[in-house]
Amino acid sequence: MNLAIHDLLTCCHQLGSDKAVERKKEIEKFRRLICDPETVQQLDQNSDSKHGKQMNWDTVFRFLQKYIQKEAEGVRLTKPNTSASAQATREKKMKQLSSLFKYFIMCANKRAPRIKCQELLNYVIDTINESSRYAIYGADCNSILLKDILKVRKYWCEISPQQWSDLQNLYFKLFLNPSGDVNKVLVARIIYTLTRGLCFQTDKFSSDTLNIFSKVIHRARQERNLAGLEHIFAAINVFLPIYAMNYRMQVCKTGEEILSTVLFIWAQYKPKDALKKQIIQFIQFQICVHHPNGAKTQEEGTWKEIFLLDLHSWTTFFLN
């Protein structure tokens, strides 16, 4: 075994120590080793090799996950009524854990995506589903999903159709029922990207997605909160044209169901230009799907007369 890899393996085993002092000492060594040129080169070679018995980036990632879980458990068990200094120490530890996770991914994937997609996805999903872990480093986990997983083309091809659907549902729940200081704009951006993945990488479509989109729009009106709504409409504008190819009736009904809410949001909440642009695109598509090729009667192919105004009239209405 390469000497650099041997040192890293020894360090990884020490990260599992029950003594916090030893773990603290070893984690500093761990940080140095995963950016050491010789160690990085060997891990890259082992990760690219077809021989799975050698220590590679995935092996190191599994050790790191166990370390983070052990440290996070210690943070979670901290008594809530402790002193201000103890709370400050707790918050510092939380930031360090998040920083370490992001730093490791950067070191591993800087030259090419070498951590297996499924390893990263499982970690993200487990973090979101476990409230105590999400409270500690959920925000960074969301950022990693968007920037380090969903923006990597190789990973797109490795995410299964069921995973695209499950992830979308998971983030819909997070958007509709945010806990703590969840960044709804970031969550909405993730929903948009997941919707694109669902549409372009799979043929797994469900009417439940339409229902959830409708629920999100109605909830925005009720809560008078437009945070992230432009990304939600952008996701709708990706999903509807593809879904309408086989389910025109459902798409038309969804448009009719949320039209009054969309008009209310436009008139009463004074949305920003980015959201206005997406709303106009939504209306344009509804006109097209209700009245294909400009049809004005049912004999010509129109669905209903609710969108019978021509495109110029709708555009004039919104611009005014």
N, C-alpha and C positions, 0 to 999 in steps of 0.2 A: 504493500500500500504506500502511495506517495506520502512523504513526510508531512506536507501541508495538510493533506486530507486526514492523516492520522491525528494531527493536532486539533483539527476541527471536530472530528468524531469524539475525541476525548472531551473537548469543551462541551459538545452537545449533551453528552451523558451527564456531565456535571450540572447542566442546567436543570436537571430533574432532581437535584438535591433537595432534601427537606429543610435545609438550613438556608434562610434568606440571605445571610451574609455571603455564603459561598455562591449562591445564584447571582448576587449583585456583582461579585468579582468576575465571574465567568461571562456575564453578559457583555461586559466591556471588551473582554477578549474576543467574544463572538462577533461583535461589531467590527473589530479590526480584521478578523480572519475572512469574513464574507466579502470584504473589498480588497483583500490582498491579491495582487495580480496572479501569483502562482496558484493560489487556491481557486480563484475564479476560473482560470483557464482549465484546471483539472475538473472542476465541477461542470463546466460547459461541455467538455469532452465526454464525461461520464453521462451527462443528460442526453447528449446527442447519440450516444452509443446504444446499440440494440441489446447490450448485455445489462440486464436490470439488476444484477447483484452488486454493482459498484455504487458507492455513495454518490448521490447526485443532488440537484437542487430540491427535488421532491422529498428526499430523505431528510435534508436539513429543515425543510418546511414543516415536516411532521414533528420534529423535535421542537421547533419554535412554537408550534401550536400548543404543545403540552406545557411549555414554559409559560406562555401567555395565559393559558387557562389556570395554571397554578397561582400566578401573580394576581390575576383578576379575581380569583376566589378570595384571596387575602384582602383585596380592596373591598370586595362586597361584604365581607364579614366585619369590616370596621364599624364600630358603634356609631349610630347617627348623631348622638348627643356628645360627641367628643369635642375637644378644644378646637379653637380656630387654627392653631398651628398643625394639629393632627389632620384637620380637614384640608388644609393647604398641601400637606404632604400627600394626602390621598389623591387630590386633583393632579398634583405633579406626577404621581405614579401613573395615573390614567393617561396623561399626555405622553408619557414615556413609552407606554405600551403601544399606543397608536402610532407614534413616531417610529418605533422599532419595526412594526409590521410593514409600514409603507417603505421604510428604508430597505428592508429585506427584499421586497418585490422589485424595487428599483435595481438593486444589485443583481438579482437573478435574471431579470427580463430586459436589462438595459440594452444588450446586444441582440437579443432575439427572445421570443416568448418560450422560456424553458420550463417554467412550472406548469404542470398539467392543468388544463382548464378545469377539470372536474375537482381537483384538489382545491383550487381557489373558490369555485362555485359552492362547494360543500361548506367551506369555511364561512363564506358570506351568508348563506342561507341559515346555517346553524346560529350565527351571531344574531341575525334579525329575529329568528324564532325564539331566542332566549332573552327575555327582557333584561335580566341583570347584565348580560354581556353587551347587549345593544346600548344600554345606558352608558357604558364605559367607553366603547369605541365604535358605536354604530354609525356615527356621522362619517368617520374616516372609512368605514367599510362601504358606505354608499358611494363615497368618492372613488374608492378603489374599483368598485364594480363598474362605474361609469367610465373612468379614465384608463384603467389598467386591464379590464376584461372586455367590455363591450366596444371598445375602440380598436381591438386587435382582431384583424380579419381571420387569423388562424383559429382563434377561440370561437368566433361566430360559427365556423364550420363544425366545431366540436360540441356545440350545445344542441341537445336533442329537442325535437318538437315539443315534447312534454315539459321539458325544462323551460323553454321560452314561455309557455302558457302558465306554468306554475310561478315563475318569477314575476310575470305581469300581474297575476292575481295577488301575489304577496305584496307588491308595491302599491297596488290599488288599495289594499287594506291599510297600508302604512299611510297613504295619502288621505284616506277618509277618516282614519282614526289615529292621528299623530299623537305620539307620547313625548312629553318633555319638550325640548327645543328642536324638534325635527325640522329640518330645512325643507319646506314643502316645494320650493322651486327646484331644488336638486332632485327630490323624489319625482317630481313631474317630468324633469328632463330624462330621468331613468325610464319612466313609463313610456315616454315618446320613443326612446331608443329600443326598448323591449318590444314595442308595437311594430316598429320597422322590422326587427328580427323575426317576429312572429309572422309578419306578412310576406317577407322576402325569403325566409329560410324554411318555411313550413307551409302546409295547406291545412293546418289545424285551426279552424275558425269556429267560434261559438257565439250564439246569440247572447250568452251571458256577458260577453264583452260589451255589446251594445247597451245592455241594461246598466252595466257599471258606469260606462261613459255618461249615460243619462243621469244616473244618480250623482255623479261628480258635479255635473253642471247645475243641477237643482240645489245641491248642497252649497255651492258657491254663492248662489243667490240668497239662500237662507242665512248663511253666516256672514254675508257681505265681505267675503274674503276672496280676492282674485289672485292670490299668490300662486304662481305656477300655472295659471289657467291657459296662458298662451301656448304652453307646451302640451297641455291636455288637448286643446283644440287642434294643435299640430298633429298629435297622435290620431285624433278622430279623422282628420283630413287624409291621413295615410291609410287608415283602416277601411273607411267607408267605400272608396272606389273599388277596392279589391273584393270586399265582402259583397258589394252590390252586384258583382258579376253573376252570382248565383242566388242572391237573396235580396232582390230589389225591393220587394214588398216590405221586408223588415227594416231596411234602410230608410225607406220613405216614411214608415210609421214612426221611427225614431226621430227623424227630422221634424215631423209634425208635433211630436210629443214635447220636444224641447224648444221649439221655435219661440213661443211666448216668453220663455225664460231667457233665451238669448237676446231677444229684443229688449227685455226689461234690463238686463245687465248693460246693454249698449246705452240705453237711454238714461238710466239712473245712476250707474256707477262710474261713468266716464272712463272707460278702459283706455290703456295706453295704446300707442300705434301698433306695437307688435301683436297685441291681442286683437285689435280691430282688423288687422290684415288677415288673421286666421279665421275670424268670424265671417268676414266677407267671402273668403275661400269656401267656408262651410256652406254659406247660402248659395253661392254659385253652383256648387256641386248638387245641392238639393234641387235647384231649378232644373239642372240637366237630368237628374235621375227621375224627377217627376214629369218632365216634359222633354223626352228624348227627341233630338232633331227639331226642337221647337214645337212639338205636338201641342195642340190646344184642346183636343177632344179625346174622349176615351177610345173612339174609333181609330184615332191617329196614334194612340199609344200613351196618352197622358195617364198619370196615376190619380191625382185629385187636383182640384182647382185652387188649393190653398197656396200654391206657389205660382199661380198663373201670371203674375206680373212678370214682364220681361226683365232681362238682366239689367238693362239700362235703368229701369224704374227702381229696382232694388238698390243698385249702386247709388243712384241719386238720393234715395231715402237714407242710406247710411252716411253718405257724405254730408248730408244736412243735419 
